[in-house]
Amino acid sequence: MCIVDLFGQAGCLYEAHNIIKNMPVKPNASTWTAVLNACRIHNNLELGEKVAQIIFEMKPSNSTLYKLLADLYAILGRWDDYVNVSLMTLQDCLKHFFEDKQLSHLHSEGAANK
């Protein structure tokens, strides 16, 4: 991932993308996130949206994905898209919050019944 991040930080976004696509192993979400972060830094919406979709398919509950994509939209003044991604982030957080509450409630109920 380090070389991908270096290329991305230097603004060589498509080179970083090509390195990932030609890796002998399947890249993980963290590797793709380095490219998305570089897209945010260099205001590249076209590649950023493609990379975000790849990350979303790999790891739908990736809060970093939502944050970087929302930041990219805000930088470019795409406020409707910013709001939509921010709402997706909120929905994902609430989903996990209630799942955690339900699991802890079930766990405490089980302990009480012993």
PyMOL commands that set and color helices and strands:
alter all, ss='L'
color gray80, all
select helices_A, chain A and resi 2-9+13-21+29-41+45-58+63-75+79-112
alter helices_A, ss='H'
color red, helices_A
deselect
rebuild
show_as cartoon
